[in-house]
Amino acid sequence: MRGPTARNMYHLTVDDFTDEDVAEFHRLMSELLTKCASVGQQHAPEGTWVPSTTGLFDQMAESMQLVAEVSRALNHTRAGIRRVGGRARQRLYDRFSSTLEGPAGPA
């Protein structure tokens, strides 16, 4: 059994996130939902996807383009949320390491 390491023994709290972090998180989610709504309106305005091509293979290629478009938006949002969380974790680690080191630095 492994003991806790310095990086995983502390847990994030709401206090670890700045107002800027929260604003960025909300912006990222709003952008994602706006993109998804835009894709939905463009390709399924009545709620059902109707391919713009006729052949099955062309329809499959069209669907892959749509999936890729949505996937890029998801990946962008996921990466942004990871950055926000990473900054908060870094602040948490910095805060705890500075209290462990004390005012004179590491022993």
PyMOL CGO cylinders between C-alpha atoms (Angstrom):
from pymol import cmd
from pymol.cgo import CYLINDER

trace = [
    CYLINDER, 0.00, 0.00, 0.00, 1.33, 3.39, -0.97, 0.3, 1, 1, 1, 1, 1, 1,
    CYLINDER, 1.33, 3.39, -0.97, 1.08, 6.40, 1.28, 0.3, 1, 1, 1, 1, 1, 1,
    CYLINDER, 1.08, 6.40, 1.28, -0.16, 9.78, 0.12, 0.3, 1, 1, 1, 1, 1, 1,
    CYLINDER, -0.16, 9.78, 0.12, 2.23, 11.93, -1.83, 0.3, 1, 1, 1, 1, 1, 1,
    CYLINDER, 2.23, 11.93, -1.83, 2.48, 15.69, -1.50, 0.3, 1, 1, 1, 1, 1, 1,
    CYLINDER, 2.48, 15.69, -1.50, 0.50, 16.13, -4.72, 0.3, 1, 1, 1, 1, 1, 1,
    CYLINDER, 0.50, 16.13, -4.72, -2.49, 13.96, -3.78, 0.3, 1, 1, 1, 1, 1, 1,
    CYLINDER, -2.49, 13.96, -3.78, -2.93, 14.35, -0.05, 0.3, 1, 1, 1, 1, 1, 1,
    CYLINDER, -2.93, 14.35, -0.05, -4.72, 17.71, -0.32, 0.3, 1, 1, 1, 1, 1, 1,
    CYLINDER, -4.72, 17.71, -0.32, -8.06, 18.20, -2.01, 0.3, 1, 1, 1, 1, 1, 1,
    CYLINDER, -8.06, 18.20, -2.01, -9.27, 21.21, -3.91, 0.3, 1, 1, 1, 1, 1, 1,
    CYLINDER, -9.27, 21.21, -3.91, -11.98, 23.34, -2.38, 0.3, 1, 1, 1, 1, 1, 1,
    CYLINDER, -11.98, 23.34, -2.38, -14.01, 26.17, -3.81, 0.3, 1, 1, 1, 1, 1, 1,
    CYLINDER, -14.01, 26.17, -3.81, -11.57, 28.57, -2.16, 0.3, 1, 1, 1, 1, 1, 1,
    CYLINDER, -11.57, 28.57, -2.16, -8.76, 27.32, -4.41, 0.3, 1, 1, 1, 1, 1, 1,
    CYLINDER, -8.76, 27.32, -4.41, -10.47, 28.83, -7.47, 0.3, 1, 1, 1, 1, 1, 1,
    CYLINDER, -10.47, 28.83, -7.47, -10.22, 32.54, -8.22, 0.3, 1, 1, 1, 1, 1, 1,
    CYLINDER, -10.22, 32.54, -8.22, -13.04, 34.63, -9.62, 0.3, 1, 1, 1, 1, 1, 1,
    CYLINDER, -13.04, 34.63, -9.62, -11.15, 34.59, -12.92, 0.3, 1, 1, 1, 1, 1, 1,
    CYLINDER, -11.15, 34.59, -12.92, -11.05, 30.77, -12.86, 0.3, 1, 1, 1, 1, 1, 1,
    CYLINDER, -11.05, 30.77, -12.86, -14.81, 30.60, -12.33, 0.3, 1, 1, 1, 1, 1, 1,
    CYLINDER, -14.81, 30.60, -12.33, -15.43, 33.17, -15.06, 0.3, 1, 1, 1, 1, 1, 1,
    CYLINDER, -15.43, 33.17, -15.06, -13.24, 31.21, -17.50, 0.3, 1, 1, 1, 1, 1, 1,
    CYLINDER, -13.24, 31.21, -17.50, -14.99, 27.96, -16.62, 0.3, 1, 1, 1, 1, 1, 1,
    CYLINDER, -14.99, 27.96, -16.62, -18.41, 29.54, -17.24, 0.3, 1, 1, 1, 1, 1, 1,
    CYLINDER, -18.41, 29.54, -17.24, -17.18, 31.09, -20.50, 0.3, 1, 1, 1, 1, 1, 1,
    CYLINDER, -17.18, 31.09, -20.50, -15.85, 27.75, -21.71, 0.3, 1, 1, 1, 1, 1, 1,
    CYLINDER, -15.85, 27.75, -21.71, -19.14, 26.00, -20.95, 0.3, 1, 1, 1, 1, 1, 1,
    CYLINDER, -19.14, 26.00, -20.95, -21.15, 28.77, -22.61, 0.3, 1, 1, 1, 1, 1, 1,
    CYLINDER, -21.15, 28.77, -22.61, -18.98, 28.57, -25.72, 0.3, 1, 1, 1, 1, 1, 1,
    CYLINDER, -18.98, 28.57, -25.72, -19.45, 24.80, -25.87, 0.3, 1, 1, 1, 1, 1, 1,
    CYLINDER, -19.45, 24.80, -25.87, -23.22, 25.01, -25.56, 0.3, 1, 1, 1, 1, 1, 1,
    CYLINDER, -23.22, 25.01, -25.56, -23.40, 27.83, -28.09, 0.3, 1, 1, 1, 1, 1, 1,
    CYLINDER, -23.40, 27.83, -28.09, -21.34, 25.76, -30.55, 0.3, 1, 1, 1, 1, 1, 1,
    CYLINDER, -21.34, 25.76, -30.55, -23.50, 22.68, -30.02, 0.3, 1, 1, 1, 1, 1, 1,
    CYLINDER, -23.50, 22.68, -30.02, -26.68, 24.72, -30.45, 0.3, 1, 1, 1, 1, 1, 1,
    CYLINDER, -26.68, 24.72, -30.45, -25.27, 26.27, -33.62, 0.3, 1, 1, 1, 1, 1, 1,
    CYLINDER, -25.27, 26.27, -33.62, -24.37, 22.87, -35.07, 0.3, 1, 1, 1, 1, 1, 1,
    CYLINDER, -24.37, 22.87, -35.07, -27.82, 21.56, -34.13, 0.3, 1, 1, 1, 1, 1, 1,
    CYLINDER, -27.82, 21.56, -34.13, -29.58, 24.53, -35.73, 0.3, 1, 1, 1, 1, 1, 1,
    CYLINDER, -29.58, 24.53, -35.73, -27.50, 24.28, -38.87, 0.3, 1, 1, 1, 1, 1, 1,
    CYLINDER, -27.50, 24.28, -38.87, -27.81, 20.53, -39.37, 0.3, 1, 1, 1, 1, 1, 1,
    CYLINDER, -27.81, 20.53, -39.37, -31.06, 19.61, -37.60, 0.3, 1, 1, 1, 1, 1, 1,
    CYLINDER, -31.06, 19.61, -37.60, -33.25, 22.73, -37.41, 0.3, 1, 1, 1, 1, 1, 1,
    CYLINDER, -33.25, 22.73, -37.41, -36.38, 20.63, -36.89, 0.3, 1, 1, 1, 1, 1, 1,
    CYLINDER, -36.38, 20.63, -36.89, -34.68, 18.36, -34.35, 0.3, 1, 1, 1, 1, 1, 1,
    CYLINDER, -34.68, 18.36, -34.35, -33.85, 15.58, -36.80, 0.3, 1, 1, 1, 1, 1, 1,
    CYLINDER, -33.85, 15.58, -36.80, -30.69, 15.38, -38.87, 0.3, 1, 1, 1, 1, 1, 1,
    CYLINDER, -30.69, 15.38, -38.87, -31.40, 15.35, -42.57, 0.3, 1, 1, 1, 1, 1, 1,
    CYLINDER, -31.40, 15.35, -42.57, -28.22, 14.72, -44.54, 0.3, 1, 1, 1, 1, 1, 1,
    CYLINDER, -28.22, 14.72, -44.54, -27.49, 17.14, -47.34, 0.3, 1, 1, 1, 1, 1, 1,
    CYLINDER, -27.49, 17.14, -47.34, -26.05, 14.33, -49.48, 0.3, 1, 1, 1, 1, 1, 1,
    CYLINDER, -26.05, 14.33, -49.48, -27.83, 11.40, -51.09, 0.3, 1, 1, 1, 1, 1, 1,
    CYLINDER, -27.83, 11.40, -51.09, -25.49, 8.40, -51.10, 0.3, 1, 1, 1, 1, 1, 1,
    CYLINDER, -25.49, 8.40, -51.10, -24.95, 6.43, -47.89, 0.3, 1, 1, 1, 1, 1, 1,
    CYLINDER, -24.95, 6.43, -47.89, -21.17, 6.80, -48.01, 0.3, 1, 1, 1, 1, 1, 1,
    CYLINDER, -21.17, 6.80, -48.01, -21.50, 10.54, -48.61, 0.3, 1, 1, 1, 1, 1, 1,
    CYLINDER, -21.50, 10.54, -48.61, -23.90, 10.74, -45.67, 0.3, 1, 1, 1, 1, 1, 1,
    CYLINDER, -23.90, 10.74, -45.67, -21.45, 8.84, -43.49, 0.3, 1, 1, 1, 1, 1, 1,
    CYLINDER, -21.45, 8.84, -43.49, -18.66, 11.22, -44.52, 0.3, 1, 1, 1, 1, 1, 1,
    CYLINDER, -18.66, 11.22, -44.52, -20.92, 14.18, -43.74, 0.3, 1, 1, 1, 1, 1, 1,
    CYLINDER, -20.92, 14.18, -43.74, -21.73, 12.72, -40.33, 0.3, 1, 1, 1, 1, 1, 1,
    CYLINDER, -21.73, 12.72, -40.33, -18.03, 12.26, -39.58, 0.3, 1, 1, 1, 1, 1, 1,
    CYLINDER, -18.03, 12.26, -39.58, -17.45, 15.95, -40.34, 0.3, 1, 1, 1, 1, 1, 1,
    CYLINDER, -17.45, 15.95, -40.34, -20.21, 16.89, -37.90, 0.3, 1, 1, 1, 1, 1, 1,
    CYLINDER, -20.21, 16.89, -37.90, -18.84, 14.57, -35.23, 0.3, 1, 1, 1, 1, 1, 1,
    CYLINDER, -18.84, 14.57, -35.23, -15.37, 16.05, -35.74, 0.3, 1, 1, 1, 1, 1, 1,
    CYLINDER, -15.37, 16.05, -35.74, -16.74, 19.57, -35.40, 0.3, 1, 1, 1, 1, 1, 1,
    CYLINDER, -16.74, 19.57, -35.40, -18.48, 18.74, -32.11, 0.3, 1, 1, 1, 1, 1, 1,
    CYLINDER, -18.48, 18.74, -32.11, -15.44, 16.76, -30.93, 0.3, 1, 1, 1, 1, 1, 1,
    CYLINDER, -15.44, 16.76, -30.93, -13.14, 19.74, -31.49, 0.3, 1, 1, 1, 1, 1, 1,
    CYLINDER, -13.14, 19.74, -31.49, -15.47, 21.91, -29.41, 0.3, 1, 1, 1, 1, 1, 1,
    CYLINDER, -15.47, 21.91, -29.41, -15.55, 19.30, -26.63, 0.3, 1, 1, 1, 1, 1, 1,
    CYLINDER, -15.55, 19.30, -26.63, -11.77, 18.91, -26.66, 0.3, 1, 1, 1, 1, 1, 1,
    CYLINDER, -11.77, 18.91, -26.66, -11.28, 22.68, -26.52, 0.3, 1, 1, 1, 1, 1, 1,
    CYLINDER, -11.28, 22.68, -26.52, -13.62, 22.91, -23.52, 0.3, 1, 1, 1, 1, 1, 1,
    CYLINDER, -13.62, 22.91, -23.52, -12.10, 19.91, -21.77, 0.3, 1, 1, 1, 1, 1, 1,
    CYLINDER, -12.10, 19.91, -21.77, -8.58, 21.31, -22.18, 0.3, 1, 1, 1, 1, 1, 1,
    CYLINDER, -8.58, 21.31, -22.18, -9.68, 24.68, -20.85, 0.3, 1, 1, 1, 1, 1, 1,
    CYLINDER, -9.68, 24.68, -20.85, -11.33, 23.14, -17.80, 0.3, 1, 1, 1, 1, 1, 1,
    CYLINDER, -11.33, 23.14, -17.80, -8.16, 21.11, -17.16, 0.3, 1, 1, 1, 1, 1, 1,
    CYLINDER, -8.16, 21.11, -17.16, -6.14, 24.35, -17.31, 0.3, 1, 1, 1, 1, 1, 1,
    CYLINDER, -6.14, 24.35, -17.31, -8.49, 26.01, -14.80, 0.3, 1, 1, 1, 1, 1, 1,
    CYLINDER, -8.49, 26.01, -14.80, -8.24, 23.03, -12.45, 0.3, 1, 1, 1, 1, 1, 1,
    CYLINDER, -8.24, 23.03, -12.45, -4.49, 22.83, -12.92, 0.3, 1, 1, 1, 1, 1, 1,
    CYLINDER, -4.49, 22.83, -12.92, -4.02, 26.45, -11.90, 0.3, 1, 1, 1, 1, 1, 1,
    CYLINDER, -4.02, 26.45, -11.90, -6.15, 25.90, -8.80, 0.3, 1, 1, 1, 1, 1, 1,
    CYLINDER, -6.15, 25.90, -8.80, -4.19, 22.75, -7.90, 0.3, 1, 1, 1, 1, 1, 1,
    CYLINDER, -4.19, 22.75, -7.90, -0.93, 24.61, -8.36, 0.3, 1, 1, 1, 1, 1, 1,
    CYLINDER, -0.93, 24.61, -8.36, -2.09, 27.36, -6.01, 0.3, 1, 1, 1, 1, 1, 1,
    CYLINDER, -2.09, 27.36, -6.01, -3.12, 24.70, -3.47, 0.3, 1, 1, 1, 1, 1, 1,
    CYLINDER, -3.12, 24.70, -3.47, 0.27, 22.96, -3.69, 0.3, 1, 1, 1, 1, 1, 1,
    CYLINDER, 0.27, 22.96, -3.69, 2.14, 26.27, -3.54, 0.3, 1, 1, 1, 1, 1, 1,
    CYLINDER, 2.14, 26.27, -3.54, 0.17, 27.33, -0.46, 0.3, 1, 1, 1, 1, 1, 1,
    CYLINDER, 0.17, 27.33, -0.46, 0.81, 24.07, 1.38, 0.3, 1, 1, 1, 1, 1, 1,
    CYLINDER, 0.81, 24.07, 1.38, 4.46, 23.84, 0.38, 0.3, 1, 1, 1, 1, 1, 1,
    CYLINDER, 4.46, 23.84, 0.38, 5.07, 27.40, 1.59, 0.3, 1, 1, 1, 1, 1, 1,
    CYLINDER, 5.07, 27.40, 1.59, 3.53, 26.56, 4.99, 0.3, 1, 1, 1, 1, 1, 1,
    CYLINDER, 3.53, 26.56, 4.99, 5.69, 23.42, 5.23, 0.3, 1, 1, 1, 1, 1, 1,
    CYLINDER, 5.69, 23.42, 5.23, 8.86, 25.27, 4.28, 0.3, 1, 1, 1, 1, 1, 1,
    CYLINDER, 8.86, 25.27, 4.28, 8.27, 28.12, 6.68, 0.3, 1, 1, 1, 1, 1, 1,
    CYLINDER, 8.27, 28.12, 6.68, 9.62, 31.66, 6.30, 0.3, 1, 1, 1, 1, 1, 1,
    CYLINDER, 9.62, 31.66, 6.30, 13.27, 30.55, 5.99, 0.3, 1, 1, 1, 1, 1, 1,
    CYLINDER, 13.27, 30.55, 5.99, 12.63, 28.15, 3.11, 0.3, 1, 1, 1, 1, 1, 1,
    CYLINDER, 12.63, 28.15, 3.11, 13.39, 24.42, 3.01, 0.3, 1, 1, 1, 1, 1, 1,
    CYLINDER, 13.39, 24.42, 3.01, 15.57, 23.01, 5.74, 0.3, 1, 1, 1, 1, 1, 1,
]
cmd.load_cgo(trace, "trace")
